[in-house]
Each structure stands twice: as structure tokens, then as C-alpha cells.
Amino acid sequence: MKVQVARIGKPHGIRGEVTVQLFTDAPEERFAPGARLLVEPAPAPAPGGEVTVRSARWNKTVLVVGLEEVPDRNAAEALRGSRLFAEAEEETPEDAEEWYEHELVDLEVRTGAEDGSGPRLGVVTGLVTMPVQDLLEIRLDEDGRTAVLPFVEEIVPVVDPAAGYVVVTPPPGLLELGLEDAGEDGAPGPGGRDR
């Protein structure tokens, strides 16, 4: 099974380096020189949809990656927005409760009963990885607004990808946070992240 480890951002410099938005908690391992990654969609600079990490370095808080198949800025620009995947490692008991974003996106969000029989609230649109705790992004059925919930067991007690849903038990008022900051069109305030 493959897991998304990053999304390629803008080119950095003229030697084909790119910035990446990380979706892994082990960037030093995933982006070690010589590591092979899959690119989707696979553009021309990556024959067969695979790339090899040439270099990886931190520029303040941003990881800058050089790829063997990307020699210059034009090739780097062609990769912008592509997703990088790695082969998933075997799950260990310690991380049995950890989830990857691709496992959560598009799951129904239901409230109440832990058996999933409660009313539908919306759909998961993303997972925001934060230093202290992750945030689950939800597009609410009621008004199409994006809400975020702390991705902790007390608030998201059930995650069942096989059945296609998560169960949430948000404290009163949590889903309404940011409404006063939203624009007239109902766009999410600072608490949300558009796709």
C-alpha cells in the first residue's frame, strides 16, 4: 500500500529543487538521498511516475527537495501540485490508531451513536497535521462551510474507513467557531483550509 508523504509546491532556485508540503512525520527518512517516490499525476520529468531523491534540506521551516529526474526550474515547475507517495511500512501496535489523510478523506461524518447510526453532519475533506495535535477538516452538509475539529479520541471516538464513516462528538459551539470571521459568501474563516 502507498501513502502520500508530500505535495510538491513551487520551484526553489534554478537547479530543479522544489518545496514540499509534508504529510509525513518522518521527512528525514522519506526524503533521504536515494529514496524512491511515486509521483501522481506522473508528468514528463518523471518517467514511469517515479523519482529519486537527490537532496533534501531545510530552508527555515520549509523542506527543499532535489530530484534526480528534475534538472532545472522548468522541470520543477511541471511538477507543481503533484503528490508524492511512498510505500507504507507495516503497521505496528503502537501506531494502530494513527491514520493517513487518504484513509480519511471522503468519509461521512456522523454525530452521536458510536455505531454510526447518528445523523450525518458532513464529509471529511482533509487532515491538517499540527505540532501539538492534528485537525480534521469537515465540509458541513448544512451550509457547505468548512469546519475543523481536533483529531483526538474524545472528539472523534470512531474512525471506520471500512464502513465509510467517522463519528464525532464535538462540544457545544465548537463547529460554530470562526463563523463571525467568515465572509458573506460563507467562506471559512482562519480555522478552515480550502482545497
MARNUMAR-615106 format. One record per residue (C-alpha): residue in one letter; x, y, z. Coordinates in steps of 0.5 Angstrom, whole numbers, plus 500, padded with zeros to 3 digits. Layout:
MARNUMAR-615106
+--------+------+-------+-----+
! residu ! east ! north !  up !
+--------+------+-------+-----+
!      A !    X !     Y !   Z !
...
+--------+------+-------+-----+
***
This chain:
MARNUMAR-615106
+--------+------+-------+-----+
! residu ! east ! north !  up !
+--------+------+-------+-----+
!      M !  500 !   500 ! 500 !
!      K !  502 !   507 ! 499 !
!      V !  502 !   513 ! 503 !
!      Q !  502 !   521 ! 501 !
!      V !  508 !   524 ! 504 !
!      A !  508 !   531 ! 501 !
!      R !  505 !   535 ! 496 !
!      I !  510 !   539 ! 491 !
!      G !  510 !   546 ! 492 !
!      K !  514 !   552 ! 488 !
!      P !  521 !   551 ! 485 !
!      H !  526 !   554 ! 489 !
!      G !  532 !   557 ! 485 !
!      I !  535 !   555 ! 478 !
!      R !  537 !   548 ! 480 !
!      G !  531 !   544 ! 480 !
!      E !  529 !   544 ! 487 !
!      V !  522 !   544 ! 490 !
!      T !  519 !   546 ! 496 !
!      V !  514 !   541 ! 499 !
!      Q !  508 !   541 ! 504 !
!      L !  510 !   535 ! 508 !
!      F !  505 !   530 ! 510 !
!      T !  509 !   525 ! 514 !
!      D !  512 !   525 ! 521 !
!      A !  519 !   522 ! 518 !
!      P !  522 !   527 ! 513 !
!      E !  529 !   525 ! 514 !
!      E !  527 !   518 ! 513 !
!      R !  522 !   519 ! 507 !
!      F !  527 !   524 ! 503 !
!      A !  534 !   521 ! 505 !
!      P !  538 !   521 ! 499 !
!      G !  537 !   515 ! 494 !
!      A !  530 !   515 ! 497 !
!      R !  525 !   513 ! 491 !
!      L !  518 !   516 ! 491 !
!      L !  512 !   516 ! 486 !
!      V !  509 !   522 ! 483 !
!      E !  502 !   523 ! 482 !
!      P !  500 !   525 ! 477 !
!      A !  506 !   523 ! 473 !
!      P !  509 !   529 ! 469 !
!      A !  514 !   528 ! 463 !
!      P !  520 !   530 ! 468 !
!      A !  518 !   523 ! 472 !
!      P !  519 !   517 ! 467 !
!      G !  514 !   512 ! 470 !
!      G !  512 !   516 ! 475 !
!      E !  518 !   515 ! 480 !
!      V !  523 !   520 ! 482 !
!      T !  529 !   519 ! 486 !
!      V !  531 !   524 ! 492 !
!      R !  538 !   527 ! 490 !
!      S !  538 !   532 ! 496 !
!      A !  534 !   535 ! 502 !
!      R !  535 !   541 ! 506 !
!      W !  531 !   545 ! 511 !
!      N !  530 !   553 ! 509 !
!      K !  528 !   555 ! 515 !
!      T !  521 !   551 ! 516 !
!      V !  520 !   549 ! 509 !
!      L !  523 !   543 ! 506 !
!      V !  527 !   544 ! 500 !
!      V !  528 !   537 ! 496 !
!      G !  532 !   536 ! 489 !
!      L !  530 !   530 ! 485 !
!      E !  535 !   526 ! 480 !
!      E !  530 !   527 ! 474 !
!      V !  529 !   534 ! 475 !
!      P !  535 !   538 ! 473 !
!      D !  532 !   545 ! 472 !
!      R !  527 !   550 ! 474 !
!      N !  522 !   549 ! 468 !
!      A !  522 !   541 ! 470 !
!      A !  521 !   543 ! 477 !
!      E !  515 !   548 ! 475 !
!      A !  512 !   542 ! 471 !
!      L !  511 !   538 ! 478 !
!      R !  508 !   544 ! 482 !
!      G !  502 !   541 ! 485 !
!      S !  504 !   534 ! 484 !
!      R !  503 !   529 ! 490 !
!      L !  509 !   524 ! 493 !
!      F !  508 !   517 ! 495 !
!      A !  512 !   512 ! 499 !
!      E !  511 !   505 ! 500 !
!      A !  507 !   504 ! 507 !
!      E !  511 !   501 ! 513 !
!      E !  508 !   495 ! 516 !
!      E !  503 !   498 ! 522 !
!      T !  506 !   496 ! 529 !
!      P !  501 !   496 ! 535 !
!      E !  504 !   503 ! 538 !
!      D !  501 !   506 ! 531 !
!      A !  495 !   502 ! 530 !
!      E !  491 !   509 ! 532 !
!      E !  495 !   513 ! 527 !
!      W !  491 !   515 ! 520 !
!      Y !  494 !   518 ! 514 !
!      E !  490 !   523 ! 510 !
!      H !  488 !   519 ! 504 !
!      E !  485 !   514 ! 509 !
!      L !  480 !   519 ! 512 !
!      V !  478 !   524 ! 506 !
!      D !  471 !   523 ! 504 !
!      L !  469 !   519 ! 510 !
!      E !  462 !   521 ! 512 !
!      V !  462 !   525 ! 519 !
!      R !  456 !   523 ! 523 !
!      T !  455 !   525 ! 530 !
!      G !  452 !   522 ! 537 !
!      A !  452 !   514 ! 537 !
!      E !  459 !   510 ! 536 !
!      D !  456 !   505 ! 532 !
!      G !  455 !   510 ! 526 !
!      S !  447 !   511 ! 527 !
!      G !  447 !   518 ! 528 !
!      P !  445 !   524 ! 524 !
!      R !  450 !   526 ! 518 !
!      L !  454 !   532 ! 519 !
!      G !  458 !   533 ! 513 !
!      V !  464 !   529 ! 510 !
!      V !  472 !   529 ! 511 !
!      T !  476 !   534 ! 507 !
!      G !  483 !   534 ! 510 !
!      L !  487 !   532 ! 516 !
!      V !  492 !   538 ! 518 !
!      T !  498 !   536 ! 521 !
!      M !  500 !   540 ! 527 !
!      P !  506 !   540 ! 532 !
!      V !  501 !   539 ! 538 !
!      Q !  495 !   536 ! 535 !
!      D !  492 !   534 ! 528 !
!      L !  486 !   537 ! 526 !
!      L !  480 !   534 ! 522 !
!      E !  477 !   538 ! 516 !
!      I !  470 !   537 ! 515 !
!      R !  465 !   540 ! 510 !
!      L !  459 !   541 ! 513 !
!      D !  452 !   539 ! 509 !
!      E !  448 !   545 ! 512 !
!      D !  452 !   550 ! 509 !
!      G !  458 !   548 ! 506 !
!      R !  462 !   551 ! 511 !
!      T !  469 !   548 ! 512 !
!      A !  470 !   547 ! 520 !
!      V !  476 !   544 ! 524 !
!      L !  476 !   539 ! 530 !
!      P !  481 !   537 ! 534 !
!      F !  483 !   530 ! 532 !
!      V !  483 !   527 ! 539 !
!      E !  479 !   521 ! 541 !
!      E !  475 !   525 ! 546 !
!      I !  472 !   529 ! 540 !
!      V !  473 !   523 ! 534 !
!      P !  472 !   517 ! 538 !
!      V !  470 !   513 ! 532 !
!      V !  474 !   512 ! 525 !
!      D !  472 !   507 ! 521 !
!      P !  474 !   507 ! 514 !
!      A !  472 !   500 ! 512 !
!      A !  464 !   502 ! 514 !
!      G !  466 !   509 ! 511 !
!      Y !  465 !   514 ! 517 !
!      V !  468 !   517 ! 523 !
!      V !  463 !   519 ! 529 !
!      V !  465 !   526 ! 532 !
!      T !  462 !   529 ! 539 !
!      P !  464 !   536 ! 539 !
!      P !  463 !   540 ! 545 !
!      P !  457 !   545 ! 544 !
!      G !  460 !   551 ! 540 !
!      L !  466 !   548 ! 537 !
!      L !  463 !   548 ! 530 !
!      E !  461 !   555 ! 530 !
!      L !  468 !   558 ! 532 !
!      G !  470 !   562 ! 526 !
!      L !  463 !   564 ! 524 !
!      E !  464 !   571 ! 526 !
!      D !  470 !   571 ! 522 !
!      A !  467 !   568 ! 515 !
!      G !  466 !   572 ! 509 !
!      E !  459 !   574 ! 507 !
!      D !  459 !   568 ! 502 !
!      G !  460 !   563 ! 508 !
!      A !  468 !   562 ! 506 !
!      P !  471 !   559 ! 512 !
!      G !  475 !   564 ! 517 !
!      P !  482 !   563 ! 520 !
!      G !  480 !   556 ! 522 !
!      G !  479 !   553 ! 516 !
!      R !  483 !   551 ! 510 !
!      D !  481 !   551 ! 503 !
!      R !  483 !   545 ! 498 !
+--------+------+-------+-----+
***
